[in-house]
């Protein structure tokens, strides 16, 4: 994955001899904060140790998350600080900003298995996005909680209502089906998001599916980023 490129040289070239207006200052302030693009969202961070039985826990920003797989379909490890969150080829317009890293919960399924993994919020999230990574068996699907307003999918998958189905996968030499769904609004503590994998009737083997979750940084934090950026610009100006 390509990370956000540094704009320090561009900013230096654009710096005028006299103070510039507020709008350019705000824009450059965001760009010049290290990791600012990635900091515009908070991603799922799994709490160690990873459990292969029982619930797994984590956080999205300061919000606790509890993940339950009733059949204990957890794999031996999770996707730690993956750059896949920012893959536009995988998640299209719902990919996180370039440079974003996040953890994925990874589950394993066999032919004819159907199971729902639940994600329960321990605090409030606004406009969260669920990520589904890599369904590799044609005809297998994942159905998400209703209520999403935007859904995206890779070329090997298709949404029908709230269900993402794989059209191609590793057996066809394809990457597999991935997708994302955004839930607009405010979701308080106790909200449960459900992802139901359905491998009934498929004809081949097992599969791994990765589940991710991210949300925009709350507005006070965004304002803090702007202030940090403006402070940095002011300090640069005093040194010149």
Backbone bond lengths (Angstrom), bond angles and torsions (degrees), N, CA, C in turn:
res aa  C-N    CA-C-N  psi(-1)  N-CA   C-N-CA  omega(-1)  CA-C   N-CA-C  phi
1 X - - - 1.462 - - 1.528 110.23 -
2 X 1.329 114.86 143.91 1.458 118.39 176.57 1.516 109.53 -88.85
3 X 1.297 116.49 133.97 1.458 121.46 -179.71 1.526 109.12 -92.59
4 X 1.329 115.16 166.61 1.470 120.48 178.92 1.513 109.27 -61.59
5 X 1.357 116.60 127.10 1.463 120.53 -179.80 1.511 110.61 -78.49
6 X 1.308 115.73 148.58 1.477 121.09 179.32 1.517 110.01 -69.68
7 X 1.350 114.94 140.43 1.465 120.10 179.07 1.515 112.03 -113.05
8 X 1.334 117.44 19.79 1.458 119.27 -177.12 1.532 111.73 -60.81
9 X 1.345 117.06 -42.93 1.457 119.48 -177.90 1.527 110.75 -66.95
10 X 1.353 115.52 -39.74 1.459 118.70 178.21 1.521 110.24 -64.11
11 X 1.336 116.35 -41.14 1.464 119.47 179.67 1.522 110.79 -63.46
12 X 1.340 117.12 -39.39 1.460 120.17 179.84 1.529 110.64 -64.43
13 X 1.329 115.32 -38.63 1.460 118.75 -179.36 1.522 111.74 -68.11
14 X 1.352 115.66 -30.29 1.450 119.56 -177.59 1.519 112.83 -87.77
15 X 1.343 119.38 -8.66 1.459 121.34 -173.94 1.531 110.22 -69.55
16 X 1.326 119.42 118.38 1.465 121.37 179.88 1.520 110.70 -82.11
17 X 1.332 115.11 170.05 1.462 119.91 -179.21 1.517 110.91 -72.52
18 X 1.331 118.36 -29.16 1.455 121.23 178.64 1.525 108.88 -109.17
19 X 1.330 118.76 164.40 1.468 120.79 -179.30 1.517 110.32 -57.91
20 X 1.333 115.11 139.17 1.461 118.59 179.37 1.516 109.96 -93.59
21 X 1.365 114.92 171.95 1.459 121.31 -176.14 1.514 112.82 -68.55
22 X 1.322 115.71 169.29 1.455 121.61 -175.15 1.521 112.39 -66.50
23 X 1.341 117.69 -41.98 1.462 119.25 -175.83 1.521 112.48 -61.30
24 X 1.362 120.25 -49.81 1.460 118.92 175.64 1.514 112.28 -60.06
25 X 1.340 117.13 -36.16 1.468 119.83 -179.83 1.516 110.58 -62.64
26 X 1.333 116.91 -42.03 1.454 119.74 178.99 1.512 110.99 -63.83
27 X 1.329 116.85 -43.58 1.450 121.08 -178.73 1.509 111.78 -62.81
28 X 1.340 116.66 -50.74 1.455 119.71 179.71 1.520 111.63 -67.24
29 X 1.346 116.72 -29.48 1.455 120.29 178.61 1.511 111.20 -60.64
30 X 1.335 117.82 -41.54 1.453 120.44 177.66 1.518 110.31 -66.57
31 X 1.328 117.36 -45.91 1.461 120.60 -177.12 1.517 112.37 -62.00
32 X 1.335 117.42 -35.46 1.448 119.87 -171.31 1.518 114.32 -87.33
33 X 1.327 117.84 -8.06 1.460 119.20 173.41 1.523 107.90 -73.11
34 X 1.329 120.36 121.41 1.471 120.86 -179.20 1.523 110.64 -55.87
35 X 1.357 115.52 128.03 1.452 120.55 179.06 1.515 113.74 71.61
36 X 1.329 117.98 19.40 1.460 119.87 -174.49 1.515 112.13 -60.94
37 X 1.342 117.89 -42.63 1.464 119.82 -177.90 1.518 110.68 -60.39
38 X 1.330 117.07 -48.46 1.450 120.36 179.80 1.515 111.11 -65.21
39 X 1.341 117.21 -31.02 1.458 120.99 -177.50 1.523 112.29 -73.27
40 X 1.342 118.60 -8.03 1.448 120.53 179.20 1.521 112.47 -73.26
41 X 1.331 118.23 -10.04 1.459 122.16 173.79 1.520 109.46 -131.70
42 X 1.319 115.12 156.96 1.456 121.09 170.73 1.522 107.75 -113.17
43 X 1.321 117.43 136.92 1.458 122.19 -173.77 1.521 111.12 -114.98
44 X 1.311 115.42 162.96 1.457 121.26 176.02 1.517 110.74 -62.18
45 X 1.326 115.64 127.62 1.464 122.30 173.33 1.522 107.57 -123.22
46 X 1.336 116.01 113.44 1.461 121.76 -176.46 1.521 109.73 -72.93
47 X 1.330 115.64 138.54 1.456 121.33 177.97 1.527 110.24 -85.28
48 X 1.325 116.53 125.47 1.461 120.58 177.02 1.532 109.67 -77.26
49 X 1.339 117.37 152.47 1.454 126.83 -0.81 1.531 112.16 -81.54
50 X 1.317 115.20 148.22 1.462 121.86 175.74 1.522 109.31 -68.04
51 X 1.342 115.86 134.61 1.460 120.84 -177.35 1.533 110.14 -104.95
52 X 1.318 117.02 132.63 1.464 120.10 173.91 1.526 111.38 -90.38
53 X 1.331 117.10 -12.27 1.459 122.43 171.48 1.523 108.35 -132.00
54 X 1.328 115.44 147.45 1.451 119.49 -179.04 1.515 111.90 81.55
55 X 1.336 117.14 -174.32 1.469 120.40 -177.11 1.523 112.29 -75.33
56 X 1.328 114.91 154.60 1.465 121.70 167.62 1.522 108.02 -113.65
57 X 1.316 115.86 149.71 1.453 120.49 -176.42 1.526 110.04 -125.31
58 X 1.309 115.61 165.05 1.451 121.40 177.86 1.510 109.68 -174.89
59 X 1.335 115.11 -165.70 1.455 121.69 -179.36 1.520 109.45 -140.72
60 X 1.326 115.79 147.75 1.458 122.45 163.35 1.518 104.87 -115.74
61 X 1.325 116.97 102.66 1.451 120.28 -168.60 1.516 108.98 65.29
62 X 1.332 116.78 -122.54 1.464 121.23 178.72 1.522 112.31 -97.36
63 X 1.337 117.13 3.45 1.466 120.89 -174.65 1.531 110.50 -92.31
64 X 1.338 118.08 118.71 1.470 120.21 177.70 1.526 111.45 -67.71
65 X 1.324 115.35 144.23 1.461 122.52 178.29 1.528 108.26 -127.21
66 X 1.330 117.07 132.66 1.460 121.39 173.78 1.522 108.82 -116.59
67 X 1.337 116.47 123.15 1.461 122.31 -178.37 1.523 109.45 -111.08
68 X 1.331 115.58 129.46 1.463 120.72 -177.94 1.519 109.67 -124.95
69 X 1.327 115.37 130.02 1.463 123.19 171.10 1.528 106.37 -116.27
70 X 1.344 118.29 101.24 1.466 120.34 -173.65 1.533 113.89 -55.08
71 X 1.333 116.52 -34.02 1.457 119.78 179.20 1.517 114.03 -91.02
72 X 1.357 116.30 8.06 1.470 121.55 -178.55 1.528 111.55 52.17
73 X 1.321 114.15 53.44 1.464 119.28 178.91 1.529 112.47 -87.23
74 X 1.316 117.31 14.29 1.464 119.77 177.97 1.525 110.69 -60.41
75 X 1.324 116.03 141.58 1.460 120.45 173.77 1.531 109.55 -80.91
76 X 1.338 116.59 -178.30 1.455 120.25 -175.52 1.508 114.72 -69.01
77 X 1.325 117.40 -17.41 1.460 120.57 179.74 1.523 108.79 -154.29
78 X 1.322 116.89 172.77 1.459 121.78 178.74 1.526 109.54 -111.49
79 X 1.327 116.30 170.34 1.464 121.35 177.27 1.509 109.86 -83.31
80 X 1.313 117.51 101.20 1.459 122.64 -171.51 1.524 111.45 -89.16
81 X 1.341 116.67 121.20 1.473 122.70 176.19 1.523 112.16 47.18
82 X 1.304 115.23 55.21 1.457 121.54 -179.77 1.523 111.28 -80.66
83 X 1.333 115.85 141.55 1.464 120.69 174.29 1.525 111.44 -81.07
84 X 1.352 116.39 -2.47 1.458 120.29 -178.68 1.513 114.29 -61.12
85 X 1.333 117.73 -22.52 1.460 120.66 177.66 1.530 111.64 -56.56
86 X 1.321 117.07 -30.26 1.463 121.61 -174.34 1.527 112.93 -97.63
87 X 1.336 117.77 12.00 1.457 120.82 -176.47 1.527 111.21 -79.28
88 X 1.326 116.89 106.66 1.458 120.33 178.12 1.527 111.05 -71.22
89 X 1.328 118.08 -28.59 1.454 120.79 176.23 1.515 112.13 -66.62
90 X 1.337 116.06 -24.53 1.459 121.10 -179.29 1.522 111.96 -94.67
91 X 1.343 116.82 -42.66 1.462 120.63 -171.82 1.525 114.01 -118.31
92 X 1.333 117.50 2.48 1.451 120.59 174.71 1.517 112.97 57.25
93 X 1.334 116.08 -134.37 1.461 120.80 -175.63 1.523 112.91 -68.12
94 X 1.334 118.28 -14.97 1.461 121.40 178.94 1.528 112.63 -95.55
95 X 1.335 117.17 6.28 1.461 118.73 172.74 1.521 109.42 -63.25
96 X 1.318 116.82 144.98 1.462 121.15 176.58 1.527 109.55 -68.91
97 X 1.337 118.21 162.56 1.465 120.10 179.96 1.529 112.74 -56.10
98 X 1.320 115.84 149.41 1.463 121.05 179.39 1.521 110.43 -53.86
99 X 1.309 116.21 137.94 1.453 121.21 -179.25 1.515 114.04 93.17
100 X 1.329 117.08 -8.40 1.463 120.60 -179.57 1.528 111.05 -71.54
101 X 1.326 116.26 136.60 1.459 122.82 173.90 1.520 108.83 -119.46
102 X 1.324 116.83 143.23 1.458 120.76 177.97 1.507 110.84 -156.27
103 X 1.324 115.76 164.16 1.461 121.36 179.90 1.524 110.48 -93.30
104 X 1.329 115.66 149.40 1.455 122.23 174.37 1.523 109.79 -117.23
105 X 1.337 116.10 136.00 1.449 122.05 167.30 1.522 107.18 -79.23
106 X 1.325 118.30 131.73 1.465 120.52 -176.39 1.522 109.54 -120.67
107 X 1.338 114.82 127.00 1.461 121.49 -179.09 1.524 109.17 -120.70
108 X 1.326 115.72 158.21 1.456 122.35 -176.75 1.521 109.52 -124.80
109 X 1.336 116.12 132.84 1.458 120.56 -179.04 1.523 110.92 -129.83
110 X 1.338 114.83 152.85 1.447 122.43 175.19 1.526 109.19 -113.88
111 X 1.341 115.94 167.61 1.453 121.68 177.85 1.527 110.62 -52.91
112 X 1.324 115.65 137.06 1.470 125.58 176.26 1.522 113.93 77.10
113 X 1.314 118.81 1.87 1.456 119.49 177.48 1.530 111.23 -84.74
114 X 1.323 115.05 143.42 1.460 122.97 174.36 1.520 106.83 -134.11
115 X 1.325 117.14 125.90 1.455 118.81 179.62 1.518 111.19 -154.70
116 X 1.332 114.86 146.62 1.457 121.36 178.43 1.518 110.44 -106.54
117 X 1.320 116.05 122.32 1.465 121.93 170.42 1.525 106.98 -91.51
118 X 1.326 116.31 133.33 1.461 120.35 179.98 1.522 110.59 -111.81
119 X 1.332 115.48 141.75 1.457 123.47 175.05 1.528 107.38 -119.36
120 X 1.326 117.06 114.89 1.460 121.75 -177.10 1.520 110.07 -107.75
121 X 1.333 115.85 129.02 1.457 121.05 -179.05 1.526 110.63 -81.61
122 X 1.338 115.50 136.50 1.453 121.25 173.95 1.518 112.35 -101.52
123 X 1.320 117.21 8.93 1.453 124.05 179.17 1.516 108.03 -163.75
124 X 1.314 117.08 -169.46 1.460 121.59 -174.13 1.521 111.62 -96.98
125 X 1.332 116.20 131.29 1.460 122.64 172.39 1.527 108.63 -119.40
126 X 1.325 115.56 144.73 1.458 121.96 177.76 1.528 108.92 -114.89
127 X 1.330 115.72 128.94 1.475 123.20 178.37 1.531 112.90 52.68
128 X 1.333 119.14 50.26 1.470 119.97 -179.51 1.524 111.84 -69.40
129 X 1.334 114.81 156.44 1.461 122.50 178.50 1.522 108.68 -125.38
130 X 1.344 116.56 126.71 1.455 122.21 173.86 1.520 109.67 -95.08
131 X 1.321 116.89 137.30 1.458 122.66 177.91 1.523 109.42 -114.25
132 X 1.326 115.92 137.71 1.465 122.54 176.73 1.519 107.51 -122.36
133 X 1.317 116.18 121.11 1.458 119.50 -174.35 1.509 114.40 -112.33
134 X 1.333 116.03 118.47 1.453 122.52 157.35 1.527 115.39 69.99
135 X 1.348 116.53 70.10 1.468 121.41 168.58 1.526 106.59 -86.41
136 X 1.324 117.16 115.55 1.472 120.88 -169.11 1.518 114.86 -100.62
137 X 1.320 118.98 -5.72 1.465 121.34 -176.51 1.523 109.43 -107.31
138 X 1.330 116.54 122.12 1.461 121.08 -178.21 1.530 110.01 -58.05
139 X 1.328 116.29 130.82 1.454 122.31 179.90 1.510 113.98 92.85
140 X 1.334 118.13 -18.06 1.464 120.55 175.13 1.517 108.76 -72.21
141 X 1.334 115.84 154.51 1.463 118.99 -174.07 1.518 111.19 -148.50
142 X 1.323 114.72 164.35 1.463 122.77 170.87 1.528 107.60 -131.29
143 X 1.326 115.87 127.17 1.459 121.73 177.72 1.518 108.89 -107.34
144 X 1.332 116.49 131.11 1.461 121.59 -175.99 1.529 110.30 -106.29
145 X 1.328 114.88 165.81 1.455 121.43 175.05 1.533 110.21 -56.42
146 X 1.330 119.09 134.12 1.471 120.64 177.73 1.524 111.78 -62.00
147 X 1.336 114.60 159.68 1.456 119.86 173.42 1.513 115.15 116.31
148 X 1.338 118.22 -3.99 1.453 120.31 178.17 1.514 111.71 -70.83
149 X 1.329 116.12 142.22 1.469 119.08 179.90 1.518 113.02 -101.51
150 X 1.339 117.49 -20.84 1.463 121.58 177.57 1.521 107.77 -132.83
151 X 1.333 115.90 132.80 1.458 121.08 176.56 1.524 108.24 -130.43
152 X 1.317 116.61 138.59 1.458 121.07 175.73 1.521 108.75 -128.76
153 X 1.332 116.15 158.47 1.464 119.91 178.96 1.520 110.32 -149.69
154 X 1.318 115.67 156.35 1.460 121.22 173.84 1.530 108.61 -76.37
155 X 1.328 116.55 173.18 1.467 120.31 -175.66 1.521 112.21 -67.01
156 X 1.337 117.97 -18.31 1.463 120.50 -178.01 1.521 113.19 -95.51
157 X 1.324 117.23 11.15 1.456 120.76 179.73 1.509 111.69 -137.03
158 X 1.333 115.89 163.39 1.458 120.53 178.55 1.528 108.50 -146.37
159 X 1.333 115.86 139.90 1.455 121.59 175.07 1.525 109.50 -91.32
160 X 1.328 115.80 138.05 1.455 122.73 167.80 1.516 106.05 -131.26
161 X 1.328 116.43 104.10 1.455 119.27 -171.20 1.513 110.28 64.40
162 X 1.318 117.02 -122.44 1.460 121.46 -179.19 1.524 112.60 -101.29
163 X 1.321 117.14 16.40 1.466 121.55 -176.72 1.524 111.07 -115.77
164 X 1.330 115.57 126.04 1.467 122.90 175.30 1.520 108.12 -100.58
165 X 1.341 117.00 122.86 1.467 122.51 -176.30 1.517 110.09 -118.83
166 X 1.334 115.65 140.30 1.461 121.40 179.19 1.525 110.81 -79.93
167 X 1.333 115.24 128.53 1.461 121.68 175.30 1.516 112.00 -96.44
168 X 1.330 116.59 -22.67 1.463 122.28 -179.89 1.516 108.00 -156.09
169 X 1.332 114.88 159.20 1.461 119.40 -178.74 1.509 111.22 -158.14
170 X 1.316 116.14 -159.38 1.468 120.15 -172.75 1.523 112.25 -61.51
171 X 1.335 118.05 -31.83 1.463 119.72 -179.52 1.521 111.85 -68.10
172 X 1.338 115.90 -20.58 1.470 120.67 176.89 1.525 111.26 -101.86
173 X 1.325 116.23 11.03 1.457 120.27 -179.38 1.514 113.01 71.74
174 X 1.338 117.53 24.26 1.465 122.23 -177.91 1.527 110.05 -112.60
175 X 1.329 117.82 158.00 1.469 120.47 -179.49 1.521 114.14 -65.40
176 X 1.345 118.12 -25.49 1.452 120.60 -176.46 1.512 111.57 104.85
177 X 1.340 115.34 171.83 1.459 121.51 -175.30 1.519 110.98 -90.86
178 X 1.318 116.06 131.61 1.463 122.62 173.78 1.517 107.89 -134.46
179 X 1.324 115.88 158.78 1.454 118.82 179.43 1.510 111.79 -166.03
180 X 1.315 114.68 172.41 1.461 121.44 -179.55 1.519 108.67 -144.77
181 X 1.332 115.18 154.68 1.456 120.79 177.44 1.522 108.75 -142.29
182 X 1.332 116.07 133.81 1.464 121.70 178.52 1.520 109.95 -103.77
183 X 1.334 115.22 138.21 1.458 121.74 178.04 1.524 108.82 -110.88
184 X 1.338 117.38 111.12 1.467 119.40 -177.28 1.524 111.50 -77.33
185 X 1.320 115.35 143.17 1.453 119.43 174.41 1.516 112.76 110.93
186 X 1.318 114.79 -170.23 1.457 122.62 -176.24 1.522 109.81 -107.17
187 X 1.329 116.08 128.22 1.457 121.79 -176.72 1.523 108.88 -118.86
188 X 1.334 117.76 113.77 1.461 121.41 -172.59 1.521 112.74 -81.81
189 X 1.327 114.81 174.16 1.463 120.87 174.55 1.520 109.64 -55.39
190 X 1.331 115.40 139.03 1.455 120.93 -178.09 1.516 113.62 98.57
191 X 1.335 117.69 -14.83 1.462 120.71 176.63 1.518 109.71 -62.72
192 X 1.335 115.98 137.11 1.463 121.67 179.84 1.527 109.11 -117.81
193 X 1.320 116.49 124.12 1.460 122.13 171.03 1.532 107.84 -101.95
194 X 1.328 115.68 135.20 1.468 121.06 -175.28 1.522 110.15 -120.16
195 X 1.331 115.64 134.93 1.463 122.03 176.01 1.528 107.33 -125.63
196 X 1.337 115.73 111.78 1.464 120.88 -175.31 1.520 110.26 -105.28
197 X 1.327 116.00 110.87 1.458 121.44 176.59 1.524 109.28 -84.78
198 X 1.328 115.65 135.87 1.467 120.91 -177.18 1.528 109.33 -128.43
199 X 1.329 115.39 108.46 1.464 121.40 177.76 1.528 111.20 -110.94
200 X 1.325 117.42 17.79 1.464 120.47 179.66 1.526 109.82 -69.56
201 X 1.314 115.65 133.15 1.451 120.44 176.66 1.515 115.76 83.46
202 X 1.338 118.89 -6.95 1.458 119.22 177.39 1.519 108.83 -76.55
203 X 1.310 116.12 156.10 1.463 119.87 -166.94 1.515 114.88 -103.88
204 X 1.320 117.98 0.78 1.464 116.76 -172.59 1.514 112.34 -142.28
205 X 1.323 115.14 125.97 1.453 126.07 160.65 1.506 119.00 45.12
206 X 1.333 114.01 -151.33 1.451 121.93 -178.51 1.517 111.71 -117.96
207 X 1.305 115.52 -179.47 1.464 119.92 -176.16 1.522 109.72 -158.28
208 X 1.324 115.50 154.47 1.452 122.70 172.49 1.529 108.39 -109.50
209 X 1.330 116.78 138.12 1.455 121.47 175.54 1.522 108.52 -126.98
210 X 1.324 115.84 138.05 1.466 121.88 -179.76 1.519 109.67 -108.35
211 X 1.334 116.68 132.81 1.451 122.62 178.21 1.529 109.75 -116.72
212 X 1.330 116.24 128.40 1.458 121.57 177.63 1.516 111.06 -124.42
213 X 1.318 116.10 167.18 1.459 121.88 -179.14 1.524 109.01 -152.16
214 X 1.345 116.30 131.82 1.461 119.21 173.36 1.519 109.72 -144.53
215 X 1.322 115.17 166.82 1.463 121.02 179.09 1.523 109.16 -150.24
216 X 1.336 117.61 153.06 1.467 119.60 175.99 1.522 111.10 -60.97
217 X 1.320 116.15 150.75 1.451 120.74 173.40 1.530 108.13 -64.41
218 X 1.343 118.41 135.47 1.467 119.80 177.15 1.518 111.29 -56.78
219 X 1.312 116.75 151.74 1.463 122.06 -173.73 1.528 114.57 -53.47
220 X 1.342 121.13 -42.05 1.471 118.63 178.08 1.517 112.99 -57.20
221 X 1.343 116.62 -35.99 1.458 119.48 178.94 1.519 110.82 -70.25
222 X 1.347 116.57 -36.93 1.464 119.34 176.95 1.521 110.37 -62.41
223 X 1.336 116.05 -41.09 1.458 119.34 178.44 1.526 110.85 -63.46
224 X 1.342 116.05 -37.19 1.456 119.21 178.10 1.519 111.16 -63.28
225 X 1.338 116.70 -39.19 1.465 119.48 177.01 1.524 111.04 -59.46
226 X 1.337 115.71 -42.55 1.457 119.23 179.10 1.521 110.87 -63.05
227 X 1.323 116.40 -43.47 1.457 119.57 179.66 1.515 111.53 -62.78
228 X 1.319 116.47 -40.35 1.459 119.88 178.02 1.524 110.62 -63.22
229 X 1.343 115.20 -41.60 1.449 118.59 178.87 1.515 112.23 -63.99
230 X 1.336 116.77 -42.57 1.456 120.57 179.58 1.519 111.21 -66.78
231 X 1.340 116.63 -37.19 1.467 119.45 177.03 1.511 111.06 -62.60
232 X 1.356 114.95 -40.33 1.458 118.69 178.12 1.509 112.28 -63.36
233 X 1.348 115.95 -39.87 1.462 119.88 179.32 1.533 110.20 -66.71
234 X 1.336 116.73 -40.01 1.463 119.56 179.34 1.528 110.88 -63.18
235 X 1.331 115.24 -41.05 1.471 118.96 179.29 1.528 110.69 -64.64
236 X 1.321 116.91 -39.09 1.468 120.56 177.27 1.507 110.42 -62.65
237 X 1.381 115.26 -42.00 1.442 118.73 -178.94 1.530 112.90 -63.28
238 X 1.346 115.90 -36.74 1.458 118.49 -179.88 1.511 112.16 -68.92
239 X 1.336 116.76 -26.82 1.453 119.92 -178.65 1.519 112.17 -81.80
240 X 1.353 117.54 -14.70 1.466 119.54 -177.24 1.511 110.59 -96.21
